[in-house]
Structures are given as C-alpha cells and as structure tokens.
Amino acid sequence: AEAMRVARKSVLVLEDTPFNKIDLLFNKGWDWVLNQRHGIPVPFTFRSREDWTGIFSQNGFRVDHAESYRPKWPTLGMYHHTLFVLERR
C-alpha cells in the first residue's frame, strides 16, 4: 500500500513463484544458501503466481501484466520468478 501511495500509478513487484513441488524445493534450497549465511531468516513462505495475484486483488490492486521467467543468476535457472505490474483499481 505504501509503495502504491508513493508511486501514485504503478508498482513493479518481482517475486519467487514456484510452479510445482520441484520449483518449491529449489526455492527453499537457494533461499537457505543465499540468506542463511548472512543471518537472514529463511521462513520458506513462497507463494505461487496465483496466490500473489489474489493477495494483490484483496488489497485493491489489479495485475496489469505478469511475466514469469527462470533467471540465470543467482539461481542458475532452477525456478521461476514473476514480475508483476500492479495498478490501482
């Protein structure tokens, strides 16, 4: 809500979005490898693309565009990320 207030029009959100159980397994593994060594908590609370869309909708945002891809860095293409473009409703 605060990001949308400041942006006034659109907000971009980039999130890990596992598509299946194997994606989720890789999400959890990389989360542990990349965050645990820095003392960052690793709660493993990954949401699917559909879950994120529902959360955005419940909070008064519309997903104008969503694009999923497997980034090569730092996770070597092992699971999906999704870029969401949010607009106010």
N, C-alpha and C positions, 0 to 999 in steps of 0.2 A: 504494500500500500504506500509506503514511504517513497519507494523508487518511482512509482507512478505519479505521486504528487509532485515530485521534483521534476520528472520528465515532462509532465503535462500531456503527452500524447502517446508515445510508445515506449515499451521496455523490452529489452532483449534478455532472455534467460537461457543459460547454457547448463544443461544437467546431464548426469549419467542416467541412462534409461535402459536398463536391461530388457531384452525382448523375450528371453527364455531363461530356464534354470542354468544353462551353461554360461550365458552372459552374466547372470547374477553371481555365479561362482567366481568368475574373473573380476567382476566389480569388487567383490569382497576381498579377494587376494591383493589386487592392486591398491585398494584403499588402505589395507594394512601395511603393505610395503612402503607406500608413498607418504603416509601420515604418521604411523606409529613411531617411526624413528625420530620424528620432530616433536613427539609428545602430544600430538593432536588426537583427541578421542576418535575412535572408529566405531560408531554405533551401528553401521551397516543398515541404514534406513533408506535404501534405494527404492525409488518409485518408477513405475512404468510410464510410458508416454501418456497413456490413457488416464492414469492416476493424476499426473501433473495437470492435464487438461481439466479434469474435474475440480481440482483444488483452485486453479485459476478462475474457473467459472463461478465457484462458490464465493469467491472474493471479489466478484464484479468485473472480471476481465474476460476478454474474448481473445482466443488464439487466432490471430490474423494469418499466421504462417508457422509451420513446424517442419523442420528438416532434420532427419536423422542420418548419422554417418558414423564410421568407425575411424577415429583419429589414429594416425601412425605414432604420434608422440603424446604423452609418455607411455601409453599402454600398448603400443605395437599392434593396434587394430583389433584388440581382443574383445571389445564390447562396444555397444552403441552409446553415443552421446546424441542429444537432441537440442537443437536451437529453436526456441520459441520466440515469436514476435507477438507481444501482448498489446492489446488496445483496450481502452475503456469501453464499457458497454454503454 
